[in-house]
């Protein structure tokens, strides 16, 4: 992402479009806001005329464009909503709406007047990062598989500090450059997550991890089906047994820069490259979306890449649990009892509850072999979470209040929303097996997200642990009006910015 910081007024920057933030006006606001006076003069009074006619109101989602003399340059007014509600998410959403509106309109450079997006309420360095988030994430488009496609728009972003913020240029520039690199990783992860199952097989994702290891000096270990058998990873082997594409478990290790004081955090991702439901087959409607069932594992790829590129202080161990869940002569069946890496047996009641089965091996492996200080898993695990929280909020369940609190703080700062749900002994009792130690489904129409997390808690060996159910947030099928403006159709890359922020705060 091409981004620069200028210690000058926005109108002095040579850019195709100059954007100013505008909070929602009240009935008493008769005069044009003072931060728009120079822009109004530059447009020959167009802004004040539109203000007087109440054409511009500053409401969330409102974007108004005005030409400057000469025709090449324009001014954009970006609605931020009510002043009392101004937040970093308001800024992300505003830039998302703007980025969508100018797509395909020949804007090669965008200058953002930063003070009008902070209004003395937000720290300039945080607001600048939010500007970059909304701009880059909304501009993303996945078209690499089309026979006729245009190159993705490359748009230079300039943050104009103006006189109000020029003294903090260094304070803004460093975190903004880091954010730009992080956003490049999020878009890279989106590209992988959007690939169909005929391309993104378990071995393909393992190869991506191996290449990442070469590019960023990570230690990468790939366990094939033969090694998984020797290790006793019966969960992954069972789920992947019906596919011609054999399962894989991938371990990525990043050594942090914090030395002896560095904590080790394991991030474990569900990577079902396609989920038909197996023998317990899903309805055909919208089954194509199940190519996104790998998004937890792809997020792990993104987190490890960003951790290495940004040189985070803490050690990070990534685990990708990769399999394709298909029916077939060698597929696992309802009624089977599977022995996991931990030695615990899993009674299979529903082969479509496969995510928790593959994660059982990944969680118990990393807990015993790497002894991390914390474990966090990301998984598109349950439709029940979508019913409970919708498509803008992921479920958080944890056995540790401090880990949960840290994740909620990171959620607030990144806009990747979490809501903590309960995990009680009742839920743990519900997954106790009849003929095995635990069962992968209760077959009851209640507490589906909670019992899935209760199942996973059996495999973390008592380590501080959090489970993120990203079933609703990992992808957007049609980008309806109520999704964030910076999440276009397809994979969102949810979890990468969240976990990197969490890891930075943990240091």
C-alpha angles and dihedrals in degrees: 000000000000108000133155137177120226125194093213142085115288094239089057092060116096099234135136093232131025116199127204125186120234127189120213113283125230127219089261094058099100096153129066110254112267095238088065097052096097092043089051091053091048091054093048094250098310093129096052091045091052089046092053090051089049091237090135117052106159094239120159110275094021116130121175125186125204128183124237121216112282095039100245100089129054139186123228126201111204120202114227100180128234116359092231090056097050109136142145087270089055088057093047091049093047093052089045092057090046094048091052094048096052095045109126094008098109098257105154097166131032125193118197121202097222101195091061089058096049101039089190090293102088128052109253093230091053093045091050090055091049090051090054091047096053094041098049100036094050094047092058118115129176109214104132093118096054118105091219114036138149120233113263112267113262110207125179114224120209122188109207111203097188121195094304095063107021092107091063097051094121091046090055100039101059099050090041092055090049090050091051090055091047091051091052087057093049091053090047089053091048089055092055094044091051093056115108124246094255087066105027100059123158090264092049091055090046088053090052088055092049091051090048088054091055094045097046103025096249124155107242126187123186119198112202125200093273093053092042088056091051090048093050096241093158094160098063092039093052095049093046095043097098097054132083086221103077121221126259137194115207127195119197120187127198118187108213126222094239096090119205093349093059117113121222116232121187119208115195122192134197108230110184100162090199128001116201090162090251115234087347086061122198125237112271095239110105092351087136087075089069089085082080092063087096094064095106092057092044089052088055089055090052094046092052093046092050093045090055096042094047092041096230118200098232127073115249127199115193123201122192115193103199129187142130114234109215136147117249145124092288097040120121116255140216106270095034119128114218126196113221130208090263091058093248116128123232121211108212113218097158126021089205089068087072102127094073089047094058091041091055089070096043094048096047093043095054092042093055103033102038102027094212123194090230138010124208122180129195119201141159084225116150140023085209089071090057090051091050102040108015125221101306100059132055123212119248121200123171145166091214126064095202094054090046092049092050092051092049090052091051089048091055092050098045101037090235094130125221131181120196115232127193125265112193140167088258090064091047091051090052092062097049109122131237097211098009134042095259135004125225095222136025092205087220122124094234142083093000095160093046097049091047089056090045088056091052092049088066090068105048096080092231094300119148100271143174130192121207114199102202097172092122100037105041096082142007116222100197105356097239122198095267096059118094112276091239096058108081125182115309134019117004102198088233114181101030098089090036096055095041090054089047092050092048091051091047089059 
